[in-house]
Amino acid sequence: MDNSTRHVVAFHGDGHGVEELTWGQRDVWDLMRRTGRTMNIGGTVPAAAGETVERIAALLRFLVSRHQALRTRLSQVDAGPPRQVVSGSGEIALEVVDTTGDPAEVAERLRVRYQTTAFDPFTEWPVRMAVVRSGGTLTHVVVMYYHVVVDGFAINAVVRDLAHLDQDTGLATAPAEGTQPLDVARQQRTPAARRQSEQSLRFWRRQLQRIPPRPATPTVAADPGQPRFWEVVCGSPATALAIRRIAARTRVASGPILLAAYAVATARLTGADTAVVQVLVSNRFRPGFAEAVGSLRQFGLCVIDATGPFDEVVARAWSAAIGANKHGYYDPAEHQDLVAGHDLSCYLNDRRAETRDEDPGPVPAEDDVRAALAASTVRWGVREDTYDGALYLHVEDAASYSLWGDTHRYTPDAIERCARDVEAVVVGAALGVVSAPR
């Protein structure tokens, strides 16, 4: 049996006020409204030995007080997009769940509830935190964030910022780093930011001219009794080894190599010579954004010729990724008008850390790559009624990725084949096998 109580945590932080949504916040807000997805992000971690409710409460107080994004709610005054409202103080609840059952199962149920229950952004603080306690001992901590105000890279910044929490006093040992959301919104109204947005949109316009506008229409008679979007989960140590061989040969990092493989795999699926991929851009390389806790991610556009030798596709993917990242910062309202009528339903989200430590070890031998194929796994994962895009590749690391597919556009067999092709393309290229879309 489980018993849930609420531990009230008071907070007070610097900065408060009302501003327009930032470009990143608006981007996620529009996406959530279009798809109906909750898009909550977070997870579960084991509690440290000897952890207490009081220490977790102090941690929650520290984070919410320190970062404007975590004490942001929204305000809707007309039919347009809402505004962000940052409070200087308030109270937030830490949920404490006492259980006599399996604490891991309880933590997972709690995580699922937090992740699948939509935030009320107008009344609820954008962070949910809970602890699971069994026999008086804390076993798990569960945290979930409202995606409009916090992106995945912001969560990484939150984790890094914990190094500035004095465990004895609960106070900060250093000032907060990174531009706060209210300041981001103000910056985005400056002439310099407007010029950046206009430059980015000009880039998008040039790329869009390289692809024919065609509406995204269902092409498959799907099973009406099944959710529309299916996930294929892949584990591939061989892919990680193969990428290192290709990186040594081409002197290109793993990101563009994975992008090139995805381009070839999707080109095979669609029968096209050109792959059109929207890549998630963190924008953390921009001044003041590296440690910012907020929503800064937007999409960049890659249009890649996927024909010919794979090393040539890698070179094109590298160039496309450079352009996409440089021009992934823009006013979403103007961007929506620009892309209307184009099928941009293929996405890539490389979830690895912004600074990726490429393996400096020796280049794997061909036999090592071949042997690693025996450890490859492919399985069906989650199925959902709504998602964004017809194909969406999420990369956890070079050996682990998942592909979401729209079964109204592609059959499950075709979606699985596309996921397998990502591995096949990279491994084939590493072993000297020519890979092309057809």
Secondary structure, DSSP 8 states (H G I E B T S, - for coil): -EEEEEEEEEEE-S--EEEE--HHHHHHHHHHHHH-----EEEEEE--TT--HHHHHHHHHHHHHH-GGGGEEEE--SSS--EEEE-SEEEEEEEEEEESS-HHHHHHHHHHHHHHS---TTTS-SEEEEEEEETTEEEEEEEEE-TTT--HHHHHHHHHHGGGB-TTT--BSS---S--HHHHHHHTTSHHHHHHHHHHHHHHHHHHTTS--------S---TTS-SEEEEEEE-HHHHHHHHHHHHHH---HHHHHHHHHHHHHHHHHT-SEEEEEEEE--TTSTT-TT--S---EEEEEEEE--S-HHHHHHHHHHHHHHHHHT----HHHHHHHHTT----EEEEE-S-SS-----S----HHHHHHHGGG-EEEEEEEES--SSSEEEEEEETTEEEEEEETTTS-HHHHHHHHHHHHHHHHHHHTT------
